[in-house]
């Protein structure tokens, strides 16, 4: 039992130490950005995430930026499709509910709102 307490204490201290050391480095990075001259919008580097396994390929900075640009371009298209899908789901739900009788619609509403049905 004592070993467990010692282990938990050590683990907690290690995690706290790691968290505080990461916070220390963050302001330095921000300060570096302030010292840089302002860049034009087109010269500004895009940020994003590479697909799985791409970091191991030794991509050039130009390739990485091209991938981020492609991801940015497709993000808007995917957002539009997500909105269209939500509208389709709503239309489907409405059409399905038209099949129900008035009593069934009322019961469905009670089920969805969590109201208890008196028997």
C-alpha positions as CSV (number, residue, x, y, z in Angstrom):
1,X,0.0,0.0,0.0
2,X,2.9,2.3,0.8
3,X,4.5,1.6,-2.5
4,X,1.3,2.6,-4.3
5,X,1.1,5.9,-2.4
6,X,4.8,6.6,-3.2
7,X,4.2,5.7,-6.9
8,X,1.1,7.9,-7.1
9,X,2.9,10.8,-5.5
10,X,5.9,10.5,-7.8
11,X,3.6,10.3,-10.8
12,X,1.7,13.4,-9.8
13,X,4.9,15.4,-9.3
14,X,6.2,14.2,-12.6
15,X,3.0,15.3,-14.4
16,X,2.9,18.6,-12.7
17,X,6.6,19.3,-13.5
18,X,6.0,18.5,-17.1
19,X,2.9,20.8,-17.3
20,X,4.8,23.7,-15.7
21,X,7.8,23.3,-17.9
22,X,5.6,23.4,-21.0
23,X,3.9,26.6,-19.8
24,X,7.3,28.2,-19.3
25,X,8.3,27.8,-23.0
26,X,5.0,29.1,-24.4
27,X,5.7,32.8,-23.6
28,X,9.1,32.7,-25.2
29,X,7.6,31.5,-28.5
30,X,5.1,34.3,-28.4
31,X,7.9,36.8,-27.8
32,X,9.8,35.4,-30.9
33,X,6.7,36.1,-33.0
34,X,6.6,39.7,-31.8
35,X,10.2,40.3,-32.9
36,X,9.6,39.1,-36.5
37,X,8.6,41.7,-39.0
38,X,5.0,41.5,-40.1
39,X,4.5,39.1,-43.0
40,X,2.2,39.6,-45.9
41,X,-1.0,37.4,-46.0
42,X,0.3,35.3,-48.9
43,X,3.7,34.8,-47.3
44,X,2.3,33.7,-44.0
45,X,2.7,30.0,-43.3
46,X,-0.4,28.0,-43.0
47,X,-0.8,25.7,-40.0
48,X,-2.6,22.4,-39.9
49,X,-2.1,18.7,-39.3
50,X,-0.4,16.3,-41.7
51,X,-2.2,13.0,-42.4
52,X,-1.0,9.9,-40.5
53,X,2.5,8.8,-41.5
54,X,3.3,11.9,-43.6
55,X,5.9,13.3,-41.0
56,X,8.0,10.2,-41.7
57,X,8.2,11.0,-45.4
58,X,10.7,13.9,-45.1
59,X,8.4,16.4,-46.8
60,X,9.9,19.8,-47.7
61,X,8.4,22.9,-46.3
62,X,6.9,23.7,-49.7
63,X,5.1,20.3,-49.7
64,X,3.8,20.7,-46.2
65,X,2.4,24.2,-47.1
66,X,0.8,22.7,-50.2
67,X,-0.9,20.0,-48.1
68,X,-2.1,22.6,-45.6
69,X,-3.5,24.8,-48.5
70,X,-5.3,21.8,-50.0
71,X,-6.8,21.0,-46.5
72,X,-7.9,24.6,-46.2
73,X,-9.6,24.6,-49.6
74,X,-11.5,21.4,-48.9
75,X,-12.5,22.5,-45.3
76,X,-15.0,24.9,-46.8
77,X,-16.4,22.4,-49.2
78,X,-16.8,19.8,-46.4
79,X,-18.5,22.3,-44.2
80,X,-21.0,23.0,-46.9
81,X,-21.7,19.3,-47.4
82,X,-22.1,18.9,-43.6
83,X,-24.8,21.6,-43.7
84,X,-26.5,20.0,-46.6
85,X,-26.5,16.6,-44.8
86,X,-28.1,18.2,-41.7
87,X,-30.8,19.7,-43.9
88,X,-31.4,16.3,-45.6
89,X,-31.6,14.6,-42.2
90,X,-34.2,17.2,-41.0
91,X,-36.3,16.7,-44.2
92,X,-36.1,12.9,-43.8
93,X,-37.2,13.1,-40.1
94,X,-40.1,15.4,-41.1
95,X,-41.2,13.1,-43.9
96,X,-41.0,10.1,-41.6
97,X,-43.1,11.8,-39.0
98,X,-45.8,12.6,-41.6
99,X,-46.5,8.8,-41.6
100,X,-47.5,8.9,-37.9
101,X,-51.0,9.5,-36.7
102,X,-51.7,12.5,-34.5
103,X,-51.8,10.3,-31.4
104,X,-48.4,8.7,-32.3
105,X,-46.9,12.2,-32.9
106,X,-48.1,13.3,-29.5
107,X,-46.7,10.2,-27.9
108,X,-43.4,10.6,-29.8
109,X,-43.2,14.2,-28.5
110,X,-43.8,13.0,-24.9
111,X,-41.0,10.4,-25.4
112,X,-38.6,12.9,-26.7
113,X,-39.2,15.4,-23.9
114,X,-39.1,12.8,-21.2
115,X,-42.7,13.2,-20.1
116,X,-44.3,10.2,-18.5
117,X,-47.4,8.8,-20.0
118,X,-50.4,8.2,-17.7
119,X,-51.9,4.7,-18.0
